[in-house]
Amino acid sequence: MKTEKEIREEIARLVKAFHAAKSREEFIPGTTPVHYAGRVYDENELVSLVDSSLDFWLTTGRYAEQFEREFAAFLGVKYALLTNSGSSANLLALSALTSPTLGGDRLKPGDEVITMACGFPTTLNPILQNNLVPVFLDVEQGTYNIMADRIEDAISDRTKAIMIPHTLGNPADLDTIGKSVKKHDLWFIEDTCDALGSRYRGKFTGTFSDISTFSFYPAHHITMGEGGAVCTDNPALKRIIASFRDWGRDCWCDPGCDNSCRKRFDWQLGGLPHGYDHKYIYSHIGYNLKVTDMQAAIGVEQLKKLPGFIEARKKNFRTLTDGLKKFEQYLLLPHATPHADPSWFGLPIIVRPSAPFTREDIVRYLENRRIATRMLFGGNLLKQPAYAGMQYRLSGTLENTDLVMNNLFWIGVYPGLTDEKIRYVLDTFGAFFSGYP
């Protein structure tokens, strides 16, 4: 009779054979979709996924522990905590700063958080969900990051934090932001969901702040299907984040473990009787936002590919940008923030207001030829129906944010784009512009 180890090895061989037998995509220009993003994987992710399923440990387990350890080491941070999405990561990051355990440094209802109106809703949502007041600043043309030189003017005596994304992988001006954070003793959260692998002055984004967040959705730099992470160097914040993620519990035992504190029945907290089981004592109003070990198993293999993915994104971005420069009469192309080396999430393009066509014209042309495009997420979030009636403060105008909403689209640079697909994209742009002088 075969041993468990032998059966696992046989299953792994069969999974590899299954992957090898799958038909490969033949690219037919104009017929085969050119996606803006997508998962890039091989047999190793499948083997790891199946291996974790055989354990039938359906919550966080050994693969999650491995990923958290290796992801923290990759970035050069002390702690990485997995969660079920990048949006949940943002919620955990900001919620952690409301913890009573932070004393006078905690965020309280009515405190202000500086952010952007241009971007994805779940950077903004945690501010509102925690009864805080967003203070909106405009973005720069070309980088589409927060106008960092306007932060000082936006700060009031109620301002307690800054929470901003690195737009489409392009790092924000972290020098200027860092000076304001230090001068005014503000909390700083980096939404790094679109910028895994980007660097600023040689350091990875996500390592400049009190807390940083990441997403492993299929469109992002690596994937677990769904998944995200929260990173910090602060041990107190690490424990708070874990509490909010794990039902709000005070206990820090890993799933399946008991009595890590060696005093499980010796605590007396709140109005509970002395000795109440620490596993069921709650110090925060939390959530259940854990990831499954099967998702983490995919992430372990994806992480090994990340350096290659980063280089592929940079290469694809350069090739596409170089090919589009001849159309700069009509298009405003992006540029990296000074001192930054982006791991681009996408290539943002603005149709100049003076162009003899609209964004809708070129987007329809590309989409009709199976080239996927996307808007810069929610555009100006203040225009979105979800935020009608929200309490906020505006510092300055949102002129560039409105330009993004009306004139910007972006195309993909992800590692799944072959040279053949990129040539087709550039040829299609060329065909569109052939009708204009």
N, C-alpha and C positions, 0 to 999 in steps of 0.2 A: 504494500500500500504506500502511495506517495505521501511524503511529508508536506506540511503546510508550506514550507519554504519552496519545495519542488513545484508545488501546484502554483504558487505565486509566480515563479519563474516561467512556468509554461503559459500562464495567462498573459504575462508581459510579452512573451514571444508572439502570441496570437494577436495581441493588440497592435504590436508593431507591424505584423503582416496585414492586419486590417487596414491600417493607415496607408501602407504601401500600395494596397490594392485599390484605394479610392482613386477615382478618375481625376486627372489634373485639368484645370481650366485652360481652355484654348482661347486666347484673346482674339476677338473679332471686332475690329474698330467700328464703333457706331452701334454695335449689338451687345457686346459684353459690357456690363456696368464698370465704370471707373469710380470706385467708392471714395468718399472723402476720408474714411478711416476704416479700421477693421482689425480683427484678431489675426495675428501671425503666429503660427505654432507648428510643431511637428509631432512625431510619435511620442516624444518624451513627456509632453503635457498629458497625453492620453494615458500613458502608462502610470504616471503619478496619480492622476485622477482615479483610475480603476484601483490602484493599490490602496488609496485612502478609503475607497468605498468598501473594500474587503474587510477593513477594520470595523466598519459599521459604527464608528465613533462620529456621530452626525453633527456634533457641535465643535467648538474650538478644541484642538488637540495637538498632536505632535507636529503636524505640518505647520500649523499656525505658529507654534513656538519657534520652529525653525525659520519661518519667513520673517517674523518680527526681529529675531536676532540678526539675520543676514541683511535685512533691509536697513536696520539701524547702522550696521557696520558699513554698508555701501555709502550711506549719506554722511557718516561720521557723527551721528548723534547718539545719545545715551539710550533713548527709549523710543520704540515704535510699537503702537498698539493697533491691531487690526480691528476694523469695523466693517459693516455690511455695504457701505457706499461712501463715495467722496462727499455727498451731501450730508450723510450722517456724521462724517468726520468734521465737517464745518459746524454742525449742531453741537457735537461734543466739545469742540475746541472753545467755542464761545460760552457754552453752558458752564464749562469748568471754571471760567473766570467769575461766575456768580456764586461760587461755593462759599458758604459761611466760614469755612476753615481758613479762608484768606484774610479774614478780619477786615481791617479798614481798606485793604486793597481790592476787595471784591467789587464787581460791577453790580450796581443796584438799579431798579427800575427808574427810568428817567435819565440815567447817564447816557452820554453821547459816544458814538463809535463812528469814526471817519471811514468812509468807504466810497465806492463808485456806483453811479446809476447805470453805467455801461457794463453789461456782463450777464452772468448766469444768476438766476434767482436765488439759488441756495447759498450764495455768499451773503446776500442781504437777509434772507429769511430768518436765520438764527438771531439776528439783532432784534427783529420785531417779535419773534417768538419768546424772547427773554425780556420783553417790555423795555427795551432800550431804544434810543433815538438815533437813527442813522443821519449822518451829516454827509451830504453828497458833494463831491468834487468832480470837475470835468476831467477828460482824458486828453492826452497828447495825440496829435495827428502823427501817423507813422509808426508809433509804438503801441498806442491804444491803452497805455497804462495811466494810472493816476497822475495828475499834474502835481508832482511832489513838491515843487517850489511854492505851491499855494496852500500847503498844509498848515504852515505857521499862521496864516491869516484865518484859517478855518477853526483853530483851536479856541475853545472857551473854557470857563472854569468848570463846566460840566463834562468836558471831553476826557474820557478815561482810556480809550483804546483806538487802535487802527486795525482794520481788517480789510485786506485788499488781495486781489488775484494778480498773478503774473500772466498777462493776457496772451493767450495762444502760445504760451511757452516763452515769451519774451520777458525777461526779468524787469521788474520795476526799478526805479532809481533808489536803490537800497542805501546809498550813502546819505542822501537827503532825508529819506524816511528815518533812518537810524538816528540822525542828529535830533530830529524832533522827538522821537521816542525817548531818547536819553534826556533831553532838555526838560521835558514835561513829565517824565516818569510815567509813560503810557505803556499799557499792554500792547503787544504787536502780534497779530496772527497773519501768517502767510497762507493764502489759498494757493497751493502749489499743484492743484489737481491737473492743470494743463501744462505743467512745467517740470516734470520729473526729468532730471538729468541736465537741466539748464544750469549755467554757472554765472556768478557775478564776482568779478575780481578773483576768479579761480576757485571760489567756493560754491558748492551746490546751493541752489535755491531751496528753501525749506530749512536752512540752518542759520538764518539771520534773526529769527523771531523767538518769542516765548513758546509759541505753539505753531506747528505747520500741519497742513492737511494734504492728502493725496487721494486720487481716484484710480481704481483699477477696472472701470467700466470698459467694454470691448473697444471703444473708440480711443482709449488713452494709451499711454506709452507702453504699459504692460497691462495684462488683463487677468482677472479671476472670474470673468463674467459680470458679476456684481462684486463690489468690494472697495475698501478704502483703508486709509491709515491715518493716525494722528501721531505726530512726533514731537518730542520735547527733550530738553536736557535737564529739566527741573524735576527732581524726584517727588516733590509735593504735588505738582501738577499732574505727573504721571499717575499717581494714586487717585487723584480726583477724577481724571478722565476715565480711568478704569471703573470707578464707582458709577459715574453717570452712564457708562456703556452697559454695565452689568446690573441693571435694575435699581441703581442707587444704593446698593448695599455697602455697608461699612467693611465687611469681610473682604480680604484680598486673596483668599485661596483660589487656586486654579480649579476649573471644572473637574469634578471627580476626586478632589483632594479635601482633606479636613484638617483643621487645627494647625495651620501654618504658624499662627501667632502663639501657639502653646498655651493659650488661655481662653479657649473657645467658650467655656462655661464660667468665666470669671469676670466678664465685662459688666459694667453698669453704665448705660448711656441713655440719655433722655429720661423719660418717665417709666422706662421698662424696669422690671424687677432685676436685682442682681443675679447674674448667672444666666440671663436669657441667651439662648443660642446665638453666637455671633454671626453665624451664617444667615440669620434672619433679622439682623439689625440694619436699618436703612438710614444713612446719614445725608442722602440727597434725594430729590424727586427725580428719579432717573428713568432709563429706558432699557429695552433689551435690543442692543444693536451689534451683537456679536456676529462674526463670520463663521461659516462652517469649515470644517477641516478639508472637505473636498475642494472648496474654492481655494483655500490656502495651498493645497497640493499643486494646483495649476500655477499659482503664483511663484512657488519655489523654482519651478522650471523656467518660467518667464523671466525671473530675475537674472538667471544666468545669461539670457539673451539681451538684457537691457543695454550693455555697452554697444553692441552691434546695432540695436534699434536706434539708439541715439545718433550714431554716425550716419545711418541710412536716412534719418529725418533731415539731418544737416545737408547731406548730399542732394537729396531730392529738392529741398528748399532752394539751394544754390542753383541747381539746373533749371528749375522753373522760373526763378527770379531773373536769371541771366537771359532766358528765352523771352521773357515778357518786357524787358527793358526797352525794346524798340517801340513799345506802345505807350510809353510814359506820357506822351502828349494827351492821352485820354485817361490813363490810370495812375493813381498814386500807389506806389509799391511800398511795403513796409521796410523799416530799418531796425537793427538791433539797438537797444539801449546802450549808451557808452559804458565800457568796461564789462559788457555782457557777452556771453557765448550761449545763445539760446539752443535748446533742444526743441525745435519748433513743433507745435501741435498742428498748426495749419498755416496757410499763406493768405493773409488778409489783403484784400484789394479794394480800394475805393474808386468808384467811377467819378471822375472829376465833374463838378457841377457844370463846367463849360463844355463837356463832351456832347456830341450830337446824338447821343443815345442814352438810355436810362439803365439803371441797374437791372430792372426787370427785363429789358431787351436782351442783355448779354446773358443773364441767368437762364432765361428761357431757352436761348440758343444752345447753351452748354447742356442743360438738362435734357433737351430734346435729342441730344447726341450722346446721352447716357453718361455724361460727366456730372458727378454729384457736386452740388454747392451747398453752402450753409450761410445763414446770417450770423452775425456776432451775437449769438444766443438771444437774449431778450431785448437787445437794442437799448433804448432808454427805458429802464424799468419803471420810471415814474409814469410812463404812458400805458403800462400794462393794466388790464382790468383788475388784477389781483390786488393792486396797491392803491386803489381808489380810497381816499379817506385816511391813509396812514399818516401818522405823525412823523415829521422829518424836518430837517433844516438844510437849506441849500446855501452853499458858500460859492458865490460867483454864478456864472451862467453854465449851461450845459450845451454850448454851441457845437463842440466837437462830438459830444455824445449823440446829438441829433443828426449830425452828418453821418455818423456810423449807422444810426438807425435807418437812414434814408438811402445811403449810397454804398455801404460796404457789404461785400460778400467774401467768403473764403473758400479755398479749395484745399484738397488734402496733400500731405507730404509723407504719409505714413509708410512704413517699411514694405508694405504689400504692393506698392506701386513699382512695376517693372519699368525698365528703360523704354520698352515698347509702349506702355501706357502713357508715360510722360511725353514721349514724342507725339502721340496722338492728341494729348491735351494741348500741347503747344501748336500743333498743326490746326487744331480746331479754333484756337484763339486767332491764329493767322487768317483762317478762312473768314471769321467774323469781321476782322478789321480790313479785309480786302475790299469791303464795300464802302470804306471811308477814306478820304484823302490823307 
